[in-house]
Amino acid sequence: MRTKWVEEAVQNLSQEELHNLFKNEPREFKDNDEEFKFLARQIVMKELKPVRNAIMRNRFLSINAQYVQMLRSFPKWYDLKKVGVTEAEWDNHVDKVVNGLKEHQLTMVDTTAYLYLYDLITGKKGDRSMRYAFIDEIQDYNAFQLAYIRFNFPRAKFTLLGDLNQSIYANETSDTLLAELSTMFDPEKTEVVQLSKSYRSTQQITDFTKEILVKGEAIESFNRAGELPTVSINSRHQGMVEAVIEQLHRDRQDHETSAIIGRSYAECEQIADELKAAGEQVTLIRTENQRLVEGTIVVPSFLAKGLEFDSVIVWNTSAKIYQTNRDEQLLYTICSRAMHRLLIVAENDLSPLITKIPENLYIKKLNNLKYNTKSLK
């Protein structure tokens, strides 16, 4: 308070500046020294206000640098071999994170760890006023994301809903998820309710789709009869298009809602263009806001979750598109959008996720002709 610049600032105060410093404060002091301390304090607080604001807003903290430093030091205190990752692979991941941060981008997987580190550094303790939290589609969250939500609402009671068979994490099962959740919530205060009966699809479609899964939950089909799913294998690309058009004509005659679901947006864009060129009226779904448009839609798999249609056409389930068991939950999710009809089209080699299904559970067509195994004996 007695530094030279403060003393000079007090001595050089104008009447207007004095008035602004006193504001509504009393102007009676025991002596000149007490008055000086008051004015000096006001001046110092005014001058350091930008610094205080910067501190309160963590302007001196580079969370980007802190996060990268944490990632680089990670192999020093955790054995990457436990998760099957080499140091070279980890270093490559860190480099990608650094490049992403330079472009102001961060993956969803990294975002949770990034925010958690920021909260720990800045001393945040979460929202303790929140009493209830409801989370749907928990199969789309990884364990760290759920733990971070739990950290943010430490006093809330949680209701978690989801279908593990539709998990976007290939190694996630009900057993692994429950084991992970038991580290976040007291098992003695946790109630687990498993619902296994599917009411969306006909019995034939449910019996077919559940065979796609290897380690999925046991699914009980609802006793509602319908036609068998159809698997159409074609030797040329145009054969798939023709099979789709034939199904769309049939759906329109029966007033059934139709959706063509492809794995990627690029695939959907291609089939939409081909169908329009053939005279079909279809809408390509690009965003979630479009998902409820009327008429036949073409939708990529990542936008199809949560939707249902009378008739679903699964575009190009060739072996090169759906290759391994890591794709089973994705393919199951796509097929289970169908309520009454399910058509699966493929070019040349059919995905092993489909070929493993017993043939009595579907109608098989080759080049749009019904395939009868008895005629070959």
N, C-alpha and C positions, 0 to 999 in steps of 0.2 A: 504493500500500500504506500510505502514511503519512497518508492523508486522515483527517479528524477522526472520521467515522462508523466507519471501520475500527478506529481506536485505541480508541474507546469500546466497540465490539463486543467487542474482545479483552479489555479490562479487565473487562467485565461478564459474562464467561463463567463459568458454574457448573461444578462438578466433573463433573456428568453431561454437559454440553455439551463440556467438554474431552475427556472420555473418548470421546465420539462422533466428535470431530474427529481424534483421534489414531488411533483404530481399531487397526490392526495396525502402524502406523508406529512406528519407534524414538523414544523420548522423550529421548534424549541429544543435547544441542546444545552447541556450542562456547561460546556465550554467550547472554544474554537476547535480543540483537538477532536472532540466528538463529532462536530459538524464536518470537519475535514474527512474523518473516517467514513462518514455516511456518503459524502460526495465522491470520495475516492472509490468506494465500493460500487457505486452506481456507474462510474466511468469504466472501471475494470470489467464489470459484468456486461456493459454495452459493447465494449471492444472485443470481448471474448465470446460473445453470443454466437457468431458464425462458427467458431471452433467447437463450442458446446453442441450446436446443432449437427455439425459434421460427426461428432463422436456419437451422439444419440442415434443418428441415422447410419452409423457404421460406415461412414465415408472413408475411414482410414483402413478398413478391412477389405482385402482383395479375396473374396470367397473363391473366385476362379483359381487364383494361385494356391490357396489353401487346399482346394479340392484336388488339384493336379498333384501337389506335394503328397497328399494322403495316398493317392493312387500309386505314385511312384514308390512310396515306402512300404506299400502293402506286402510285397513278397518277403520283406525282412521279418515280418512278425506273423505271417500266415503261410502254411505249406500249400502252395498251389496244386501240388500233386493230388491232394485230397479231392479236388474237383476236376481232375484231369486236364489241367491247364499248364502249359509250359511258360517259362519266364519270357520267352520270345513272343509267344501269343499274347501274354499280358502287356508287354511293352508295346506291342502293335495296337492293342485296345486303347492304351493310354494316349498314344499318338493320335488316334482317331478322335478321342475326347478333346484333346488340345486343339486339333484342327476345327472341330465342331464349335468349340467355345469362341474361336476367332471369328466364326461366322454367326455368333450369337445363337447357336443351336446346341441342343442337348437331348439325348435319347430319353425315353420314358424310364428305362431301367436305371440310368444314371441320375435322373432328376430327383428321385426319392432320397438317395444317398447324399446328393448335393444339398438338398433342403435340410436333411437331418444334421449334417455337419454344420450348416449355417446356424441352425437353432441351438446346437450345443455351444458354439463359439459365442453367440450373442446372449446366451442364458435364457432362452425361451423355454417355458415349461408346459406349453399347450393351453388349451381352453378348458379350465376346470369348471366352468359354469354349464357345460353341455352335459345333459343327463341321458339322452338316448341317441344311438347312432344305428341307422339301418343301411346295410350295404348289399346291393344286389349284384349278381354276376361275379361272385367272389372268385370263380375259377379264372377270371381274367386278371387277377391280382397275384403278384408273387408274394412270398412270405415277408420280404422286407417292406413292401408297400403296405401290407396289412399291419405290420408292426409299427410303421410310422404313423398310420392313422390312429392306432391305439395310443401311441405316445402323445398325439395331439389332443386326444380326448380321454385323459387318464381316469376320469370319474364317471364316464358314460357306460351305460349298459348296451351291449351290442347284439343286434340280430343280423346274422349273416346268411344270405341265400345264394344258391348257385347250383349248377349242374357240372360235376367234375368231368363228365363225359364230353363236355364242350370246352374243356380247358385249352387255352392257347399255349400253355406250357406242357410240352410233350411228356415230361417225366412226372407230372403231377397226378396223383391219384387221391382217393378219399383217405387212404391210410396216411400218406405223406402229408396231406393238408391238415388232418386232425393232429398229427404229431407236431407239426409246426405251430398250430394254434394253441396246443397245450402249453407251449412255452410263453405264450402271451396272456392266456387266461387261466384262471384256477380251474383245473379239471373237475374238482368237486362242485364248482358253481357253474359248470357248463352242461347244458342239455343238448344232445345231438339227436335230431330227428331226420331219418332217411326215408325219402319218398321214392319208390321204385317203379310205380305204375305210370305209364305214358298215356295221356288222354288225347294228344293232338292228332296222331296218325291212326290209320286203320291197322288192324292186327297184322295184315300182310306186310305193310310198310315197316312197322315196328320190328317184326321178326327179322326182316331183311337188314335194316340199318344196325341193329344191335350186334349182328354178326361181323360188322366192320371192326368192332372194338376187340382188343385182346385183354386188356386189363381194366376195362371200364366197369362201372357199376352194373349189377344185375338189373335188367330192365324187364318189367312185366308189361305185356301188351294188353291194351284195353280190348274187350270183346266186341269189336265193331268190324264187320266183314267188309272187304273191298277187293279190288283186283290186284293181282300180283304185280310187283314192279317189273319194268322191262329194261333189259340191258341190250343196247344196240351197238354191235361192233362192225365197223366199216373199213373197207380197204382204201378208201379215199376220203379226203376232207369234205368234198361235196356231199358224200353220203350222209355225214353227220348233219349237215345243214338240212338235207331233205327229210331226215328222220325228225328233226326239230319242227319243221314246217308241218309235217303230217300230224304231229301231236298237237300243235297249236290249233289246227283246223278242228280237230276232235274236241279240244277243250272249249272252243267257241260254240260249237254245236250244243254242248252240254252246259253252257254258261258257267264254266269253271274259271277261276282266276289262275293265271299262269305266270311263272317266273323262270327265267333261264339264269342259272347261277354258274359263273365261271370262277376259276381260282384267282386270277389277277384282273386288274382293270384293263390291261392291254388286251387280254383274251376277250373280255366282254365288249370292248370297243370294236374288235374285229367282227365278232359274230353279230353285233347289232347292225353294223354296216352291211354285212352280207344278207341279213334278213330284210333290211329296208330295200336293198337292191332287188330282192325277190318279191317285193310288194307287200311285205308284212309291216304292220304298224306296231312298233315296239319303242319303248323309252329306255335309254341307257341311264342308269342311276349313278350319279357322280358323288353325291353327298347324302348324309343322313336326312336332310330336310326334304329330299325327293322321294323317300322310300315308300310313301303312301299314295303315289300317283295312281290314277286309274289306268286300266288296260294292261297289256302284256309288258313286263319289265325285264330288262337284262341287268343283273346286279352282281358285282364282285363279292366274293365270299366274305370279306371283312365287313361288308355292309349288310349282310343277310341275317346276322345273328338277331334273335328276338322276333323275327318275322315268320309268318306262316302263309301258305298258299294252297288252294285246292290241288293244283298240279305244279310239280317242280321238275324241271329238266336240268340235269347236271351236265354241264358242257365239258367234253373231252376228259374223260377219266382214263386216259392212256397211261401206260406204265411210266413214261418219262415225266408225266405231270404229277402223279401221286405215286411216289416211289417206295417209301419205307413206312414202318410203323409210326414214325414221327408225324406222318400225315393222317393217321387214322382218325384222330379227334376232329380234325378239320373236315375231312370227308363225311364223317358221321354228322357233324353239325349241318353241313349243306343238305344232306339227304333227309335229315329229320325235319326240314322245313315243310315237307310235303304232308298234306292231310289225306288226300284221296288217291292221287296218282303220282307215280315216280318213274321218270324215264332217265336212263343213264346212257350217254353216248360216248363212244371212244373211237379212235382211229388206230387201226392195226392192233397192237398189243394192249390188252386190258390190264389195268392196274392190279397188282397182286392183292391189294386190299379188297378187290371185288372177286377175283378168281377163287379166293379161299372160301367164299360163301357157298353153301350147298345149293346146287342148281335147282332143287325142288322149290326154292324160295323165290324164284323169279323166272320170267320168260326171257329166253335168250334169242336174239335175232342177229343174223349175219348178213350184212349188206341189205338191211331192212326186210329180210325174209326170216320167218320163224324157223328156229333151229330145233329139230326133233332128234334127240339122241337115239330113240328106238329105231329110227329109219336107217341108222348107220350100222346096226348089228346084223 
